[in-house]
């Protein structure tokens, strides 16, 4: 099979033949007059034939060049239709989003109506799932994952890094007033197996007490136990916004520490739905920034 000439050279031929002008072809293709002239010369050398003749101010294609230009135009039309069909399918099909379950149940619900009213939220299929989404085999287009952001073969964008801080029910706060980190030592504590209180106490130069009180390995159980009045819990910022806003939980102190983990938007760079993925990513990032700005402007408990 004969090797085809460079695609851009064929585009330059088609545009120049249609306009009968190298300058107008160059303007259409967003290149210089010299670039079009050079492509035509290279094409003439490769095909072994003259393609254009100057007639006054016009560059007139030879009959052979005119026929070739018409076939190239037909081929370009086929390609444009194929790309248009592909892009239309990418817009028409649902954008499948795999969500960390805690993100899906704690952070997103308060924002879901705004998302669905925004173009970024059009035609979404939301899946809350523990497993890590496989973008090749399971039909997922984009995911929100929790971690340090180190996943191979994908693009990532950080939404927010979590902070850790004490929370409790209003009744626990009333029974155990807290004016500084040392006062937390006198209150009953709820413990998370993988985020021990020592992380927070040691940041303020205090010795953490032993694990007296319930110990859980699930963040949502920790939050629910605190809301039920079992004690003070070390909460993740992304999981307690709604509880704090409703008064179900309170922050007895403003002191917090940064976690090394956070939530990330994750997707494949070669996704055919990249435009929609980027719109969703940007919307989520804007919401995360607004939440952070609001928290920074809030009054201390």
Secondary structure, DSSP 8 states (H G I E B T S, - for coil): ------HHHHHHHHHHHHHT-HHHHHHHHTS-HHHHHHHHHHHHHHHTS--EEEETTEEEE-HHHHHHHHHHHHHHHHHHHHHHHHHHHHHHS-EEEEE-HHIIIIISHHHHHHHHHSGGGTTEEEEE-SS---TTTS---EEEEEESS--TTSEEEEEEEEEEEEEB-HHHHHHS--SSGGGGGGS-EEEESSS-THHHHHHTT-------S-EES-HHHHHHHHHTTS-EEEEEGGGSHHHHHHTSSB-S---EEEEEEEEEEEE-TT-TTHHHHHHHHHHHHHHHHHHHHHHHTS---
